[in-house]
């Protein structure tokens, strides 16, 4: 199917005409001249963003955008977080407007546990967006030792 050379493989891809027009427009606006380069970057991003869905250890941030005015939403989100104390490293709560808040939940744990957490967060009435930004660490990743990053000493 492919043509090999210099560690690369060439293959053809068919895309809808409207997607091709959007791609051309994006290339003009972004200054990217090579469709191959654009497709390579897009594929790398797709693979990186979805690698956490496979088995193993993952870490990252789960962004949760929600309507604070929906009755019980804050309590439900807090209860869920308490159920995942072994997975949640830290949480940042930000007030965006009088009605809308965002949580940034830093996590580390098994893929299955984090998928479960994401699904539970999505099920809460008032939650509008749950966006995981996670990276796969491997099958049995060990956390690195905490150390000082200061320049003194």
C-alpha positions in Angstrom: 0.0 0.0 0.0 2.7 2.4 0.9 5.9 3.6 -0.7 8.9 3.4 1.6 11.8 5.8 1.6 13.9 7.7 4.2 11.8 6.2 7.0 8.6 7.5 5.5 5.5 5.9 4.0 3.4 7.5 1.3 -0.3 6.7 1.1 -3.4 8.4 -0.4 -6.3 9.7 1.6 -9.7 10.8 0.4 -11.5 13.5 2.3 -14.8 15.4 1.7 -14.6 18.5 -0.5 -15.7 20.8 2.3 -13.0 19.4 4.6 -10.4 20.0 1.9 -11.6 23.6 1.5 -11.3 24.1 5.3 -7.8 22.6 5.2 -6.7 24.9 2.4 -8.1 27.9 4.3 -6.4 26.9 7.5 -3.1 26.4 5.7 -3.3 29.9 4.2 -4.1 31.5 7.6 -1.5 29.6 9.5 1.3 29.8 7.0 1.7 26.1 6.7 2.7 25.2 3.2 2.9 21.4 3.3 -0.2 19.2 3.5 2.0 16.3 4.5 3.3 18.3 7.4 -0.2 19.4 8.5 -1.5 15.8 8.3 1.5 14.5 10.2 1.0 17.1 13.0 -2.7 16.3 13.1 -2.1 12.5 13.4 0.5 13.0 16.1 -1.9 15.2 18.1 -4.8 12.6 17.6 -2.5 9.8 18.8 -1.1 11.8 21.8 -4.6 13.0 22.9 -6.1 9.5 22.7 -3.2 7.3 24.0 -4.6 7.6 27.5 -7.6 5.6 26.5 -5.6 2.3 26.4 -4.4 0.3 29.4 -1.8 1.6 31.7 -1.0 4.6 33.9 -2.0 8.1 32.8 -1.6 11.6 34.2 -2.9 15.1 33.3 -5.7 17.5 33.9 -9.5 17.1 33.5 -11.1 20.4 32.8 -14.8 20.7 33.9 -16.9 23.7 32.8 -20.2 24.0 34.6 -23.1 26.1 35.6 -22.8 27.0 39.2 -26.5 28.0 39.4 -27.8 24.5 38.8 -29.0 23.2 42.1 -26.6 20.6 43.7 -23.9 20.7 41.0 -21.1 21.9 43.4 -22.0 19.2 46.0 -22.2 16.5 43.3 -18.8 17.4 41.9 -17.3 17.5 45.4 -18.7 14.1 46.3 -17.3 12.6 43.1 -13.9 14.1 43.9 -14.0 12.6 47.4 -14.6 9.2 45.8 -11.3 9.5 43.8 -8.9 10.7 46.5 -6.4 8.0 45.3 -6.5 9.4 41.8 -6.9 13.2 42.2 -3.7 14.9 43.0 -5.0 18.5 43.1 -8.0 20.6 42.1 -8.3 24.3 41.1 -11.7 26.0 41.2 -12.1 29.1 39.1 -15.1 31.5 39.0 -15.5 32.5 35.4 -18.7 34.5 35.6 -21.5 34.8 38.2 -23.0 31.6 36.8 -20.1 29.6 35.4 -17.2 27.9 37.1 -14.3 25.7 35.9 -12.5 23.0 37.7 -9.0 21.9 36.7 -8.6 18.5 38.3 -5.0 17.1 38.2 -5.1 13.3 38.1 -2.7 10.3 38.0 -3.8 6.7 37.9 -5.0 3.8 35.9 -6.8 4.4 32.6 -9.9 2.5 33.8 -10.2 4.6 37.0 -9.8 7.9 35.1 -12.3 6.9 32.4 -14.7 6.1 35.2 -14.0 9.5 36.8 -14.5 11.4 33.5 -17.8 9.6 32.9 -19.1 10.4 36.4 -18.2 14.1 36.0 -20.0 14.1 32.6 -23.2 12.7 34.2 -23.6 15.6 36.7 -26.6 17.9 35.8 -25.2 21.4 35.2 -21.8 20.2 33.8 -21.5 21.5 30.3 -18.0 20.3 29.2 -15.6 17.7 30.5 -12.3 17.8 28.7 -9.5 15.4 29.6 -5.9 16.5 28.7 -4.1 13.3 29.6 -0.9 11.5 28.6 -0.1 7.8 28.8 2.8 7.0 31.2 3.0 3.3 30.3 2.0 0.1 31.9 3.6 0.5 35.3 4.9 4.0 35.5 6.4 5.0 38.8 6.1 8.7 40.0 9.4 10.5 40.0 10.7 11.7 43.3 9.8 15.2 44.2 12.8 17.5 44.3 13.6 21.2 44.5 13.8 23.1 41.2 15.4 26.1 43.0 18.7 27.5 41.7 20.1 28.0 45.2 22.4 25.5 46.9 
